[in-house]
Amino acid sequence: MAFRLSHLSLALSLLALALAGVAIYRNTYEAMSKGFQTLSPELDLLESAASILTLDNNNAEQNSDSKLTQPLSPSACIFTAVRGVVNSAIDRERRMGASLIRLHFHDCFVDGCDGGVLLDDIPGSFQGEKTSPPNNNSARGFEVIEQAKQRVKDTCPNTPVSCADILAIAARDSVVKLGGQGYNVALGRRDARAANFTGALTQLPAPFDNLTVQIRKFNDKNFNAREMVALAGAHTVGFTRCATACNSNNVNPAARLQCNCSVTQNDTNLQQLDTTPAVFDRVYFQDLSRNQGILFSDQVLTGNTTTAAIVTTYSNNGAVFLGDFAAAMIKMGNLPPSPGVQLEIRDVCSRVNPSSVASM
């Protein structure tokens, strides 16, 4: 009898312990459920556009999806609007990405990033840069910039942005769309009420420039040899007209060109600048290393020990090139307008405003 009572007592004790364990687990779980911080994804909608995770104690009981429906900040709205137009344009025509990168370069290298390249000529009263030899029948993508400007006006009310800013954003978005490395673009540029036809002819690097001339032109803009070679790497995407590439003054004689087109000024046939013209990669430098650069000005980058070593570095390591290119584009995008020039935020990128709105 005592033996049975002892076993019964032991069984009851074990049962009590089990019930206590269940109670502790339930209380702990409920406490944790009530007091646990809610982990909700929030999108940083500023320029970095990076996704982050944050702990939100105060709003644990609210619907976290409501945070994603808040209006974009003014700067985020601008970047989003321009990116949408640029990506659509490149989806329609892959070559447009290279054209937009080049358009930003041709803007900034002539008297700074001031939107001067976008201004139309006015017969008898104004001569812009569009018809200067480096741009005439060559620079393109103007309609994409106008579309991006209009998209910002339509979707980002009371958020003025200069055409020079749109050029900078469009170039960066093109680099990314074609496979290159992203980088930050600061806003705040202003548009010039003037352009420089002669400056486009004398300040921009030309396909027939030797290495000495190229170094001088880049030094004039405060770029060193490494930055010059990195920026030349923009030729890893896009095409040049046969009228340019097949001209004996512009061509690298050793390149295996397919110049089966005329070299008349109105010729529209194209020659790709490297063997992967739709991808932002290091192939351009690999071509130079094999003496297969298309343009004379490209191939001469292998013409001295300093620039040749940089070409070899980029040829061997695409990541180094992409990083250096991004840094050089940031620096180029910060080239200031000429001192004393009148500035504004243009309402239409191809013409100056009726009166200056620099304070807009």
C-alpha positions as CSV (number, residue, x, y, z in Angstrom):
1,M,0.0,0.0,0.0
2,A,2.8,2.4,1.0
3,F,4.6,1.5,-2.3
4,R,1.5,2.4,-4.3
5,L,1.0,5.7,-2.5
6,S,4.7,6.5,-3.1
7,H,4.3,5.9,-6.9
8,L,1.0,7.9,-6.9
9,S,2.7,10.8,-5.2
10,L,5.6,10.7,-7.7
11,A,3.2,10.7,-10.6
12,L,1.2,13.7,-9.2
13,S,4.5,15.6,-8.7
14,L,5.5,15.0,-12.3
15,L,2.1,16.0,-13.6
16,A,2.3,19.2,-11.5
17,L,5.8,20.0,-13.0
18,A,4.5,19.4,-16.5
19,L,1.5,21.7,-16.0
20,A,3.8,24.4,-14.5
21,G,6.1,24.1,-17.5
22,V,3.1,24.6,-19.9
23,A,2.0,27.7,-17.9
24,I,5.5,29.2,-17.9
25,Y,5.8,28.7,-21.7
26,R,2.4,30.2,-22.4
27,N,3.0,33.2,-20.2
28,T,6.5,33.8,-21.7
29,Y,5.2,33.4,-25.3
30,E,2.3,35.9,-24.6
31,A,4.7,38.4,-23.0
32,M,7.0,38.1,-25.9
33,S,4.2,38.5,-28.4
34,K,3.0,41.7,-26.7
35,G,6.3,43.2,-26.2
36,F,8.3,42.1,-29.2
37,Q,9.5,44.8,-31.6
38,T,7.9,44.7,-35.0
39,L,10.5,44.4,-37.8
40,S,9.2,46.3,-40.9
41,P,11.0,47.1,-44.2
42,E,11.2,50.8,-45.0
43,L,12.7,52.2,-48.3
44,D,15.2,55.0,-48.1
45,L,13.8,57.1,-50.9
46,L,16.7,59.5,-51.1
47,E,19.4,59.4,-53.7
48,S,21.0,56.2,-52.4
49,A,17.6,54.4,-52.9
50,A,19.0,51.7,-50.6
51,S,16.6,49.3,-48.8
52,I,17.1,49.2,-45.0
53,L,15.3,47.4,-42.1
54,T,14.3,49.4,-39.0
55,L,12.7,48.5,-35.6
56,D,9.5,50.4,-34.9
57,N,8.3,50.1,-31.3
58,N,5.7,52.9,-31.4
59,N,3.9,51.6,-34.5
60,A,4.0,47.8,-33.8
61,E,0.2,47.6,-34.0
62,Q,-0.1,49.6,-37.2
63,N,-0.1,48.3,-40.7
64,S,3.5,48.6,-41.9
65,D,2.4,48.8,-45.5
66,S,1.1,52.3,-44.9
67,K,4.7,53.6,-44.7
68,L,5.3,52.6,-48.2
69,T,2.5,54.7,-49.6
70,Q,4.0,58.0,-48.3
71,P,4.8,60.6,-51.0
72,L,8.4,60.7,-52.2
73,S,10.7,63.4,-51.1
74,P,11.3,66.1,-53.7
75,S,14.8,64.8,-54.6
76,A,13.6,61.2,-54.7
77,C,10.7,62.2,-57.0
78,I,13.2,63.8,-59.4
79,F,15.5,60.8,-59.5
80,T,12.6,58.4,-59.9
81,A,11.0,60.4,-62.7
82,V,14.3,60.8,-64.7
83,R,15.2,57.1,-64.2
84,G,11.9,56.0,-65.6
85,V,12.3,58.0,-68.8
86,V,15.9,56.9,-69.2
87,N,15.3,53.3,-68.7
88,S,12.4,53.3,-71.2
89,A,14.5,55.1,-73.8
90,I,17.3,52.5,-73.4
91,D,14.8,49.7,-73.5
92,R,13.6,51.0,-76.9
93,E,17.1,51.6,-78.2
94,R,20.1,50.2,-76.3
95,R,22.5,52.7,-78.0
96,M,20.7,55.6,-76.3
97,G,22.5,54.9,-73.1
98,A,25.9,55.6,-74.6
99,S,24.5,58.7,-76.2
100,L,23.2,60.1,-72.9
101,I,26.6,59.5,-71.2
102,R,28.3,61.3,-74.1
103,L,25.8,64.2,-74.0
104,H,26.6,64.8,-70.3
105,F,30.3,64.7,-71.1
106,H,29.9,67.2,-74.0
107,D,28.0,69.5,-71.7
108,C,30.4,69.5,-68.8
109,F,33.6,69.7,-70.7
110,V,32.6,73.0,-72.4
111,D,32.5,75.7,-69.8
112,G,31.2,73.4,-67.0
113,C,28.0,71.5,-66.4
114,D,25.5,74.2,-67.5
115,G,23.2,72.6,-70.0
116,G,24.7,74.7,-72.8
117,V,24.8,71.7,-75.1
118,L,21.0,71.5,-75.1
119,L,20.3,75.0,-76.5
120,D,18.9,75.3,-80.0
121,D,20.3,77.8,-82.5
122,I,18.2,80.8,-83.2
123,P,19.0,82.0,-86.8
124,G,20.4,85.5,-86.8
125,S,20.6,85.9,-83.1
126,F,22.0,82.9,-81.2
127,Q,24.5,80.2,-82.1
128,G,24.5,77.2,-79.7
129,E,26.8,74.2,-79.4
130,K,24.6,71.6,-81.1
131,T,25.9,72.6,-84.6
132,S,29.5,72.8,-83.6
133,P,31.5,70.1,-85.4
134,P,31.9,67.7,-82.4
135,N,28.2,67.7,-81.9
136,N,26.6,68.3,-85.3
137,N,24.9,65.2,-86.7
138,S,26.6,63.4,-83.8
139,A,25.3,64.3,-80.3
140,R,21.9,62.8,-79.7
141,G,19.4,62.1,-76.9
142,F,18.1,65.6,-76.6
143,E,14.5,64.4,-76.8
144,V,15.1,62.1,-73.9
145,I,16.3,65.0,-71.7
146,E,13.2,67.0,-72.7
147,Q,11.0,64.1,-71.9
148,A,12.7,63.7,-68.5
149,K,12.3,67.4,-67.8
150,Q,8.6,67.2,-68.6
151,R,8.1,64.1,-66.5
152,V,9.6,65.9,-63.5
153,K,7.3,68.8,-64.0
154,D,4.3,66.5,-64.3
155,T,5.0,64.2,-61.3
156,C,7.1,66.4,-59.0
157,P,5.1,69.7,-58.6
158,N,6.9,72.7,-57.2
159,T,10.2,70.9,-57.5
160,P,12.3,72.7,-60.1
161,V,15.3,70.9,-61.4
162,S,17.8,72.2,-64.0
163,C,18.4,70.7,-67.3
164,A,22.1,70.3,-66.3
165,D,21.0,68.2,-63.4
166,I,18.8,66.0,-65.6
167,L,21.8,65.4,-67.9
168,A,23.9,64.3,-64.9
169,I,21.2,62.0,-63.6
170,A,20.5,60.5,-67.1
171,A,24.2,59.8,-67.6
172,R,24.4,58.0,-64.3
173,D,21.2,56.0,-64.9
174,S,22.5,55.0,-68.3
175,V,25.8,53.7,-66.8
176,V,23.8,51.6,-64.4
177,K,21.3,50.4,-67.0
178,L,24.2,49.2,-69.2
179,G,25.9,47.3,-66.4
180,G,28.2,49.8,-64.9
181,Q,28.7,50.9,-61.3
182,G,26.2,53.4,-59.8
183,Y,27.3,56.6,-58.0
184,N,25.7,59.5,-56.3
185,V,24.6,62.6,-58.2
186,A,24.2,65.8,-56.3
187,L,21.5,68.3,-57.4
188,G,21.8,72.1,-57.6
189,R,23.3,72.8,-61.0
190,R,22.0,75.8,-62.9
191,D,21.5,76.3,-66.7
192,A,23.5,78.9,-68.6
193,R,21.7,81.5,-70.7
194,A,24.6,81.2,-73.2
195,A,26.5,78.5,-75.1
196,N,30.0,78.3,-76.7
197,F,30.1,77.1,-80.3
198,T,33.9,77.6,-80.5
199,G,34.4,76.1,-77.0
200,A,32.9,72.9,-78.1
201,L,35.3,72.8,-81.0
202,T,38.4,73.5,-78.9
203,Q,37.7,72.1,-75.4
204,L,36.3,68.7,-76.3
205,P,38.8,65.8,-77.0
206,A,38.7,64.9,-80.7
207,P,39.1,61.5,-82.3
208,F,42.3,62.7,-84.0
209,D,43.9,64.1,-80.9
210,N,47.3,62.7,-80.0
211,L,48.1,61.8,-76.4
212,T,49.8,65.1,-75.6
213,V,46.8,67.1,-76.7
214,Q,44.4,64.9,-74.8
215,I,46.4,65.2,-71.6
216,R,46.5,69.0,-72.0
217,K,42.7,69.2,-72.5
218,F,42.0,67.0,-69.4
219,N,44.6,68.9,-67.3
220,D,42.7,72.1,-68.3
221,K,39.7,70.6,-66.5
222,N,41.9,69.5,-63.5
223,F,41.9,65.8,-64.4
224,N,45.0,63.6,-64.1
225,A,46.1,60.9,-66.5
226,R,44.3,58.1,-64.6
227,E,41.0,60.0,-64.6
228,M,41.4,60.8,-68.3
229,V,41.9,57.1,-69.1
230,A,38.9,56.1,-66.9
231,L,36.6,58.6,-68.7
232,A,37.8,57.4,-72.1
233,G,36.4,54.1,-71.0
234,A,32.9,55.5,-71.8
235,H,33.8,54.2,-75.3
236,T,33.2,50.7,-73.9
237,V,29.6,51.4,-75.0
238,G,28.1,52.8,-78.1
239,F,29.0,53.5,-81.7
240,T,30.6,56.1,-83.9
241,R,29.6,57.2,-87.3
242,C,31.5,55.7,-90.2
243,A,32.1,59.3,-91.3
244,T,34.2,59.6,-88.1
245,A,35.7,56.1,-87.7
246,C,36.6,55.5,-91.3
247,N,38.4,58.9,-91.7
248,S,42.1,58.3,-92.1
249,N,42.8,61.1,-89.5
250,N,40.6,59.4,-86.9
251,V,41.2,55.7,-87.3
252,N,43.6,53.4,-85.6
253,P,45.3,51.9,-88.7
254,A,45.8,48.5,-87.0
255,A,42.2,48.0,-86.1
256,R,40.2,45.5,-88.1
257,L,37.5,47.9,-89.3
258,Q,34.5,47.1,-91.5
259,C,34.4,50.4,-93.3
260,N,32.0,49.4,-96.0
261,C,30.3,52.8,-96.0
262,S,31.0,56.2,-97.4
263,V,32.6,58.9,-95.3
264,T,30.3,61.7,-96.4
265,Q,29.2,64.2,-93.8
266,N,25.5,63.0,-93.9
267,D,26.4,59.3,-93.7
268,T,24.5,57.6,-90.9
269,N,26.1,54.1,-90.9
270,L,27.7,53.2,-87.6
271,Q,30.9,51.4,-86.3
272,Q,30.8,50.0,-82.8
273,L,33.5,51.3,-80.5
274,D,34.4,47.9,-79.0
275,T,33.3,44.3,-79.4
276,T,30.5,44.6,-76.7
277,P,29.0,48.0,-77.5
278,A,25.8,47.4,-75.4
279,V,27.6,46.4,-72.2
280,F,29.5,48.7,-69.8
281,D,32.6,46.5,-69.2
282,R,36.4,46.4,-69.6
283,V,36.4,45.1,-73.1
284,Y,37.3,48.5,-74.5
285,F,40.6,48.3,-72.6
286,Q,41.2,44.7,-73.6
287,D,40.8,45.8,-77.2
288,L,43.3,48.6,-76.7
289,S,45.8,46.1,-75.2
290,R,45.5,44.1,-78.4
291,N,46.0,47.3,-80.5
292,Q,42.4,47.0,-81.7
293,G,41.1,50.3,-80.5
294,I,38.8,51.8,-83.1
295,L,39.7,55.5,-82.9
296,F,43.2,57.0,-83.1
297,S,42.6,58.9,-79.9
298,D,41.7,55.7,-78.1
299,Q,44.6,53.6,-79.2
300,V,47.2,56.3,-78.3
301,L,46.3,55.8,-74.7
302,T,48.8,52.9,-74.9
303,G,51.4,55.4,-76.2
304,N,53.4,56.1,-73.0
305,T,54.2,54.1,-69.9
306,T,51.9,56.0,-67.6
307,T,48.7,55.7,-69.6
308,A,49.6,52.2,-70.9
309,A,49.9,50.9,-67.4
310,I,46.5,52.3,-66.5
311,V,45.0,50.6,-69.7
312,T,46.6,47.3,-68.6
313,T,45.2,47.7,-65.0
314,Y,41.7,48.3,-66.3
315,S,42.0,45.5,-68.9
316,N,42.9,43.0,-66.1
317,N,40.4,44.2,-63.5
318,G,37.0,45.5,-64.6
319,A,36.0,46.3,-61.0
320,V,38.9,48.8,-60.7
321,F,37.8,50.5,-63.9
322,L,34.2,50.7,-62.9
323,G,35.1,52.3,-59.6
324,D,37.5,54.8,-61.1
325,F,35.0,55.7,-63.8
326,A,32.3,56.4,-61.2
327,A,34.6,58.6,-59.2
328,A,35.7,60.5,-62.4
329,M,32.1,61.0,-63.4
330,I,31.3,62.5,-60.0
331,K,34.2,64.9,-60.4
332,M,33.2,65.8,-64.0
333,G,29.6,66.4,-62.9
334,N,30.9,69.0,-60.5
335,L,32.7,71.1,-63.1
336,P,31.3,74.7,-62.5
337,P,30.0,77.0,-65.2
338,S,32.2,79.8,-66.4
339,P,32.5,82.8,-64.0
340,G,30.0,85.6,-64.7
341,V,27.7,83.6,-66.9
342,Q,23.9,84.2,-66.3
343,L,22.3,81.1,-64.8
344,E,18.7,80.0,-64.4
345,I,16.5,76.8,-64.3
346,R,15.2,76.4,-67.8
347,D,11.6,75.6,-68.2
348,V,12.4,74.1,-71.6
349,C,15.8,72.6,-72.0
350,S,16.3,73.7,-75.6
351,R,15.8,77.4,-75.0
352,V,16.4,80.1,-72.4
353,N,13.6,81.4,-70.3
354,P,12.0,84.7,-71.3
355,S,13.7,86.2,-68.2
356,S,16.2,84.7,-65.8
357,V,14.8,82.6,-62.9
358,A,18.1,81.9,-61.2
359,S,16.5,82.3,-57.8
360,M,13.7,80.0,-58.6
